[in-house]
Amino acid sequence: MTADEVRAVRSRLRRDGPPRTRGPELDFQTVTLPERDCDLLRDVLIAEGVETVVEVGLAYGSSALAIGEALLTVGAPRPRHVIVDPFQRDAYADVGWDLLVEAGLDGIAELVATPSSLALADLVAAGTVADAAFVDGSHRFHEVFVDLYFLRKLVRPGGLIVLDDDWTPSVRTALRYYERNLGLTPVPSAFAAGTLGRIGADPAAPEVPRCRAVRLPDPSFEPPFTTFEPFWDDGRAQLPTG
């Protein structure tokens, strides 16, 4: 397995699409992370020198292939890619996983087919430490919030978390709590050249990068229970654009 082999599978997926999809109403272009953002994700992970990456959501495997390419390019002694997706078999007929196998990445990747709220907790209990994480699972506020709760314990201090679809109010609001209360800091340069989306899909709203990277504080800390920064604005739908 080499980075060149992974790039070949990525190139074919970009050119021809996946061998099967869920249907025309939920096709590859709608679901998958755009190629430009996959390249940026790969590059930021290479710059981080990652050895272990946790990913939430596999779908058609575009981001997972980019992560695998990054891990092989870094060449750490024990690369590990933990992918959490309870819907890969039933909803996607294992198409994303099959592409990873074809690229030879099943030697470093493992698929956990349970909900992220359970799988991430198990990884914490097992003592897993990741250098970075990529989150593209449920976009419901409470599930994104729980994913971030556990990823904050899984990713090493100073490590990176990248979230897809930061233009959605649910994802932005969940992440805002951790930025305002637990010291996660944006890395705006990471996806400045990526694809854009309008906040809340509102044509009048500002455009923001689709993906958002944040860095965990080093050292990590727990704030006193008496300290709390509100992470909403004034009860309405508007969210900060930064």
C-alpha positions in Angstrom: 0.0 0.0 0.0 1.4 3.4 -1.1 0.2 6.9 -1.3 0.3 6.6 -5.1 -2.1 3.7 -5.0 -4.5 5.7 -2.8 -4.2 8.7 -5.2 -5.1 6.4 -8.1 -8.3 5.3 -6.3 -9.1 8.9 -5.4 -8.7 10.0 -9.0 -11.0 7.3 -10.3 -13.6 8.1 -7.7 -13.5 11.8 -8.7 -13.6 10.9 -12.4 -16.2 8.1 -12.5 -18.0 8.3 -9.2 -18.6 5.4 -6.9 -19.6 2.0 -8.2 -23.0 2.3 -6.5 -25.0 5.0 -4.7 -28.0 5.3 -2.5 -30.2 6.7 -5.3 -30.5 9.8 -7.4 -32.0 11.9 -4.6 -29.0 11.2 -2.4 -26.2 11.0 -4.9 -22.5 11.1 -4.6 -22.1 14.8 -5.4 -24.6 15.7 -2.7 -23.2 13.6 0.1 -19.4 13.5 -0.5 -16.8 16.0 0.6 -15.7 18.0 -2.5 -12.3 17.1 -3.9 -10.8 20.5 -3.1 -11.7 20.1 0.5 -10.4 16.5 0.5 -7.0 17.8 -0.7 -7.0 20.5 1.9 -7.8 18.0 4.6 -5.0 15.8 3.4 -2.6 18.7 3.4 -3.5 19.9 6.9 -3.1 16.4 8.3 0.3 16.0 6.7 1.4 19.3 8.2 0.3 18.0 11.6 2.4 14.8 11.1 -0.5 12.6 12.1 -0.1 9.0 13.2 -3.7 8.3 14.5 -6.8 9.9 13.1 -10.4 9.4 14.1 -13.2 9.9 11.5 -16.9 10.1 12.1 -18.9 9.3 9.0 -17.6 7.2 6.0 -20.3 7.3 3.3 -18.6 7.1 -0.1 -15.1 7.3 1.3 -13.8 10.5 -0.2 -12.5 12.0 3.0 -11.3 8.6 4.3 -9.2 8.1 1.2 -7.7 11.6 1.7 -6.9 10.8 5.4 -5.3 7.5 4.4 -3.2 9.3 1.8 -2.1 11.7 4.5 -1.2 8.9 6.9 0.9 7.1 4.3 2.6 10.3 3.2 3.6 11.1 6.8 5.0 7.6 7.2 4.7 7.3 11.0 5.6 4.0 12.5 2.1 2.8 13.4 -0.5 4.7 11.4 -4.1 4.2 12.5 -7.3 5.4 11.1 -10.5 4.7 13.2 -13.7 5.3 11.2 -17.0 5.4 12.9 -20.1 4.8 10.8 -23.1 2.7 11.8 -24.8 3.2 8.4 -22.0 2.1 6.1 -23.4 -1.4 5.4 -27.1 -0.8 5.4 -27.3 2.7 3.8 -24.2 2.5 1.5 -23.7 -1.2 0.9 -20.1 -0.9 2.1 -19.1 1.2 -0.9 -16.8 3.5 1.0 -15.2 0.6 2.9 -14.7 -1.3 -0.4 -12.9 1.6 -1.9 -10.5 1.8 1.1 -9.9 -2.0 0.8 -9.1 -1.5 -3.0 -6.6 1.3 -2.0 -5.0 -1.1 0.4 -5.9 1.0 3.4 -7.6 -1.7 5.4 -4.2 -2.5 6.8 -4.3 0.7 8.8 -8.0 1.5 8.9 -10.7 0.0 11.0 -14.5 0.5 10.7 -16.6 0.7 13.9 -20.2 0.2 12.9 -21.8 1.6 16.0 -23.2 5.1 16.7 -20.5 7.7 17.4 -21.9 8.5 20.9 -21.1 4.9 21.9 -18.0 4.2 19.7 -16.1 7.4 20.8 -16.8 6.7 24.4 -15.4 3.2 24.0 -12.3 4.6 22.4 -11.8 6.9 25.3 -12.2 4.0 27.7 -9.6 2.0 25.8 -7.1 4.9 26.2 -7.0 5.8 22.5 -5.1 9.0 21.7 -5.5 10.6 18.3 -3.5 13.4 16.7 -6.6 14.7 14.7 -10.2 14.0 14.0 -12.6 14.6 11.1 -16.3 14.9 11.8 -18.9 14.4 9.1 -21.6 12.3 10.9 -24.9 13.4 12.1 -25.6 17.1 11.8 -28.1 17.3 14.6 -26.9 19.7 17.3 -27.0 17.3 20.2 -25.1 14.6 18.3 -22.4 17.0 17.1 -22.1 18.3 20.6 -21.6 14.8 22.0 -19.1 13.9 19.2 -17.1 17.0 20.2 -17.3 16.1 23.9 -15.6 12.8 23.4 -13.2 14.0 20.7 -11.9 16.6 23.1 -10.9 13.7 25.3 -9.6 11.5 22.4 -7.5 14.1 20.5 -4.2 15.0 22.2 -3.7 18.5 23.6 -2.8 20.8 20.8 -4.3 18.4 18.2 -6.7 19.3 15.5 -10.5 18.7 14.9 -12.0 19.3 11.5 -15.7 19.5 11.0 -17.6 19.4 7.7 -20.6 21.5 6.9 -19.8 24.4 9.2 -22.3 26.5 7.3 -25.2 24.6 9.1 -26.5 26.3 12.2 -26.5 23.1 14.2 -22.8 22.3 13.6 -21.7 26.0 14.1 -23.7 26.3 17.3 -22.3 23.1 18.8 -18.8 24.0 18.0 -19.2 27.6 19.3 -19.7 26.2 22.8 -16.3 24.6 22.8 -14.6 27.6 21.3 -16.1 30.0 23.9 -15.9 27.7 26.9 -13.1 25.1 26.4 -10.4 26.9 24.5 -10.7 25.4 21.1 -9.3 27.9 18.7 -10.1 28.3 14.9 -7.4 27.7 12.3 -8.9 29.9 9.6 -6.1 29.3 7.1 -6.7 25.6 6.9 -9.7 25.7 4.6 -9.6 29.3 3.4 -9.2 28.0 -0.2 -12.0 25.5 0.2 -15.5 25.4 -1.0 -18.0 27.9 0.5 -21.5 27.7 1.8 -24.0 30.3 3.0 -24.9 30.1 6.7 -28.2 28.3 7.1 -28.5 28.0 3.3 -29.8 31.5 3.4 -29.1 33.3 0.1 -28.7 36.6 2.1 -26.3 35.1 4.7 -22.5 35.4 4.5 -20.5 32.7 2.8 -18.1 30.7 5.0 -15.7 27.8 4.3 -17.5 24.5 4.3 -15.0 22.9 6.6 -13.7 24.4 9.9 -10.5 23.4 11.7 -10.0 24.0 15.4 -7.1 23.3 17.6 -7.3 22.0 21.1 -5.6 23.9 23.9 -2.3 22.6 25.2 -2.4 21.9 28.1 -6.1 20.9 28.2 -8.2 22.3 31.1 -11.6 22.1 32.7 -13.2 25.5 33.5 -14.7 26.1 36.9 -18.4 25.4 37.0 -19.0 29.0 37.9 -17.6 30.1 34.5 -19.9 29.9 31.5 -19.9 31.8 28.2 -23.1 31.8 26.3 -22.7 30.2 22.9 -25.8 31.5 21.2 -26.6 35.1 20.3 -30.0 36.3 21.3 -32.2 33.3 20.8 -32.6 33.8 17.1 -31.1 31.9 14.2 -28.2 34.3 13.4 -24.7 33.1 14.1 -21.4 34.8 14.1 -19.7 34.7 10.7 -16.2 34.2 11.9 
